Amino acid sequence: MTDDIPADVLDPVRRLRVMAGAVRGARLVERVLPADPAAVWAVMSDLEGGFDGFGGVQPDMRSVRVLRVNGDRVEALARSRYGMRARLHGVLRPGWCWLQSRFLVVGMAAAPEEGGGTRVALTGGVRVPGRAALVPFGARRELERGMARLAARFPAP
């Protein structure tokens, strides 16, 4: 029974692995960055921060505007660099973000890495409406690009 599992067994990155594993076609990219988890998450979770925040991690996002926040629930309007719009709904809490619209899923997580640094994970892509599936074409490349952009913000000393 899942109620018997202590909450700290699944850190945010492990939780994202589970979520991505449950979505057909989802890809997950992970990397350990040589930086403090709070500093890394400050960049990742800054949805409206443009290139200095979330937009600097997600390569195809031109802008994000947060419309509503209710506790850890978030509603935002995203515009892609191709002009498409998405109304994203989801959860944003320390180390964890899962946002989705009718056609888009974005998942991000960060957790302290044993031995130092921060383990970061990204998933997401274009949804198949009405099904728990993502279109896998090009997803890994976009996620790798996003991870490279994030890693460039936190170079090794």
Backbone torsions as a table, in degrees:
resi	resn	phi	psi	omega
1	MET	NA	132.5	-175.2
2	THR	-67.8	-22.7	178.3
3	ASP	-65.2	-19.5	-179.2
4	ASP	-84.7	-8.2	-178.1
5	ILE	-88.8	122.5	177.9
6	PRO	-59.5	142.6	-176.7
7	ALA	-60.1	-30.8	-176.0
8	ASP	-78.8	-1.8	177.7
9	VAL	-67.6	-37.8	179.5
10	LEU	-104.3	99.5	173.2
11	ASP	-71.9	172.4	-176.2
12	PRO	-55.9	-37.6	-179.4
13	VAL	-68.8	-43.2	177.3
14	ARG	-62.5	-39.7	177.9
15	ARG	-61.8	-40.5	179.2
16	LEU	-66.7	-36.6	175.3
17	ARG	-58.4	-43.0	179.3
18	VAL	-64.2	-47.0	-179.2
19	MET	-61.1	-46.6	-179.7
20	ALA	-65.5	-36.0	179.1
21	GLY	-66.2	-22.3	-179.5
22	ALA	-88.8	-6.5	-178.0
23	VAL	-110.1	113.8	-179.8
24	ARG	-60.2	132.8	179.1
25	GLY	88.5	-8.2	-178.5
26	ALA	-71.7	143.9	174.7
27	ARG	-116.2	151.4	179.1
28	LEU	-131.0	133.3	177.7
29	VAL	-120.5	132.1	179.9
30	GLU	-128.3	152.0	175.3
31	ARG	-159.2	150.2	173.6
32	VAL	-99.6	125.6	179.3
33	LEU	-105.0	142.4	-178.4
34	PRO	-82.8	60.0	-176.1
35	ALA	-147.5	163.1	178.6
36	ASP	-67.2	136.0	-179.8
37	PRO	-54.8	-38.9	-179.4
38	ALA	-64.5	-38.7	179.1
39	ALA	-68.0	-42.3	179.3
40	VAL	-64.8	-47.0	-177.6
41	TRP	-67.5	-29.6	177.2
42	ALA	-60.0	-38.1	177.2
43	VAL	-72.2	-50.2	-175.2
44	MET	-62.5	-38.1	-173.4
45	SER	-89.2	-3.3	179.2
46	ASP	-80.2	81.0	-173.1
47	LEU	-59.1	-37.7	-177.4
48	GLU	-93.7	5.9	-172.9
49	GLY	-76.9	4.6	179.2
50	GLY	58.9	-139.6	-177.5
51	PHE	-66.0	-24.6	179.1
52	ASP	-78.1	-9.1	-177.9
53	GLY	-132.0	-132.6	-177.1
54	PHE	-53.2	-41.9	179.6
55	GLY	-63.3	-24.3	175.9
56	GLY	-79.2	-17.2	178.1
57	VAL	-93.2	-45.5	-177.7
58	GLN	-88.9	105.6	-171.8
59	PRO	-59.9	-29.7	-175.6
60	ASP	-97.0	5.2	178.5
61	MET	-89.8	123.5	175.3
62	ARG	-88.4	-41.2	178.8
63	SER	-157.4	154.9	174.4
64	VAL	-137.1	133.1	176.2
65	ARG	-122.8	121.1	178.5
66	VAL	-75.4	125.0	-178.8
67	LEU	-93.8	-41.1	-178.4
68	ARG	-148.3	146.3	172.4
69	VAL	-133.3	129.5	176.3
70	ASN	-136.1	95.8	-173.6
71	GLY	67.0	-121.5	177.7
72	ASP	-97.1	3.7	177.3
73	ARG	-86.0	135.9	-175.7
74	VAL	-131.8	141.8	169.8
75	GLU	-125.9	129.8	-176.7
76	ALA	-141.8	155.5	175.4
77	LEU	-109.4	119.7	-178.9
78	ALA	-110.4	144.4	174.4
79	ARG	-123.9	132.6	179.6
80	SER	-87.4	167.6	177.4
81	ARG	-69.0	-11.2	178.1
82	TYR	-95.7	2.6	177.4
83	GLY	92.8	-5.0	179.6
84	MET	-75.6	150.8	178.9
85	ARG	-118.6	151.1	176.1
86	ALA	-144.1	134.3	172.6
87	ARG	-94.5	108.3	-176.1
88	LEU	-94.6	138.0	175.2
89	HIS	-126.0	142.2	177.1
90	GLY	171.8	-156.0	-174.2
91	VAL	-122.3	134.2	174.8
92	LEU	-132.1	114.2	177.6
93	ARG	-140.6	169.7	-177.9
94	PRO	-53.5	120.2	177.8
95	GLY	80.7	1.1	-172.7
96	TRP	-146.1	134.4	174.3
97	CYS	-148.1	129.1	173.1
98	TRP	-134.7	115.3	-180.0
99	LEU	-125.7	141.2	175.9
100	GLN	-149.2	152.2	173.5
101	SER	-124.9	-170.3	178.4
102	ARG	-61.2	-33.1	-174.7
103	PHE	-122.1	4.7	-172.3
104	LEU	-141.5	143.2	173.1
105	VAL	-130.2	135.7	175.0
106	VAL	-132.8	124.8	176.3
107	GLY	-129.8	134.1	179.3
108	MET	-140.3	146.1	176.6
109	ALA	-150.7	152.6	176.6
110	ALA	-146.4	139.2	-179.9
111	ALA	-148.4	150.1	176.2
112	PRO	-59.1	139.3	178.4
113	GLU	-97.4	135.0	176.7
114	GLU	-59.2	129.8	-177.4
115	GLY	94.4	-4.7	177.0
116	GLY	114.1	156.4	179.9
117	GLY	88.3	-169.8	-176.6
118	THR	-132.7	127.3	172.4
119	ARG	-86.9	127.0	-178.0
120	VAL	-119.2	142.5	176.9
121	ALA	-135.2	141.9	177.8
122	LEU	-130.6	142.3	170.8
123	THR	-145.8	167.5	176.4
124	GLY	147.8	175.6	178.9
125	GLY	156.5	-165.5	-178.9
126	VAL	-86.4	127.8	-179.2
127	ARG	-81.2	150.1	167.9
128	VAL	-92.1	110.9	-175.0
129	PRO	-55.4	136.4	176.9
130	GLY	81.0	0.2	-179.6
131	ARG	-137.3	154.9	175.5
132	ALA	-85.1	74.2	-178.1
133	ALA	-152.4	151.1	174.3
134	LEU	-119.8	150.2	173.6
135	VAL	-75.9	115.5	-171.8
136	PRO	-79.2	-12.7	-174.4
137	PHE	-66.4	120.5	177.4
138	GLY	80.1	-6.4	-176.3
139	ALA	-64.0	-46.8	-178.1
140	ARG	-61.1	-42.1	179.9
141	ARG	-61.2	-44.4	179.2
142	GLU	-65.8	-40.1	178.4
143	LEU	-65.7	-41.0	177.6
144	GLU	-63.6	-38.8	177.1
145	ARG	-63.1	-44.0	178.0
146	GLY	-61.9	-42.7	179.8
147	MET	-65.7	-39.5	178.2
148	ALA	-63.9	-39.2	178.4
149	ARG	-65.2	-40.0	177.8
150	LEU	-67.3	-45.3	-178.7
151	ALA	-61.4	-33.0	179.0
152	ALA	-65.4	-23.5	177.9
153	ARG	-75.8	-19.0	-175.6
154	PHE	-131.2	68.1	-178.6
155	PRO	-67.3	154.1	177.4
156	ALA	-64.8	143.0	-179.1
157	PRO	-68.1	NA	NA
